[in-house]
Amino acid sequence: MFTINARVSPARSRVFWRRAAPEGGEIVDYTAPVLYTVKEACAVLRVSNWKLYQLIRSQQLASVRIGKRRLVPRDAVDALIARLRGEEPW
């Protein structure tokens, strides 16, 4: 069973997740943003801004607007990758 502890870094205002592996294994620290900016989503998917907005317009990739910012949920990125790999139907 995994133990998950979360803490917020005041310098970056991001949540850092710490997962302790079972049987005294290695501890892994990583940041886990819930929403990616357009730039971050492009980096994760390794596509251009134009291609990302094309995926959003064609409704292949879900996004949300908060104020003037367009943000892409991490789950939407994971779902797109799963669909492209053929693991999930459209």
C-alpha positions in Angstrom: 0.0 0.0 0.0 1.3 3.5 -0.9 1.3 6.4 1.5 0.8 9.7 -0.1 1.7 13.0 1.7 1.1 16.4 0.0 2.6 19.7 0.9 2.6 23.1 -0.7 5.8 24.8 -1.6 5.4 28.6 -0.7 8.0 29.6 -3.3 6.3 28.0 -6.2 2.8 27.6 -4.9 2.6 24.1 -6.4 1.7 20.9 -4.6 4.5 18.4 -4.2 3.5 14.8 -3.8 5.6 12.3 -1.9 4.9 8.6 -2.4 6.5 6.1 -0.2 7.0 2.7 -1.9 5.9 -0.5 0.0 8.5 -2.7 1.8 10.7 0.3 2.5 11.5 1.0 -1.2 12.6 4.2 -2.7 10.7 7.5 -2.1 9.7 9.4 -5.2 9.0 13.1 -5.1 7.3 14.8 -8.1 5.0 17.8 -8.8 1.5 17.0 -9.8 -0.3 19.9 -11.4 -4.0 19.3 -11.9 -4.2 21.8 -14.8 -1.5 22.4 -17.4 -1.0 25.8 -19.1 -1.0 25.7 -22.9 2.8 25.8 -22.9 3.1 22.9 -20.4 0.5 20.8 -22.3 2.5 21.4 -25.5 5.6 20.3 -23.8 4.0 17.2 -22.3 2.4 16.2 -25.7 5.5 17.5 -27.7 3.3 19.4 -30.1 3.2 23.0 -31.2 0.7 25.6 -29.9 -1.1 25.5 -33.2 -1.6 21.7 -33.0 -2.8 21.9 -29.4 -5.4 24.5 -30.2 -6.4 22.4 -33.2 -7.0 19.4 -30.8 -9.0 21.7 -28.5 -11.1 23.1 -31.4 -11.8 19.6 -32.7 -12.9 18.5 -29.2 -10.3 15.8 -29.0 -8.7 17.5 -26.0 -10.8 19.1 -23.3 -9.8 22.4 -21.8 -11.2 25.0 -19.4 -11.0 28.8 -19.2 -10.3 30.6 -16.0 -10.5 34.3 -16.7 -8.5 34.8 -19.9 -6.3 31.7 -19.4 -6.9 28.5 -21.2 -5.9 25.4 -19.1 -5.8 21.7 -20.0 -6.7 19.2 -17.3 -4.1 16.5 -16.7 -6.8 13.8 -17.1 -7.7 15.2 -20.5 -4.1 14.8 -21.6 -4.0 11.2 -20.3 -7.3 10.4 -22.0 -6.0 11.7 -25.3 -2.9 9.6 -25.1 -5.0 6.6 -24.2 -7.3 7.1 -27.2 -4.3 7.6 -29.5 -2.8 4.4 -28.3 -6.1 2.6 -28.9 -6.8 1.8 -25.3 -10.0 3.7 -25.1 -12.8 4.3 -27.7 -13.6 7.8 -28.9 
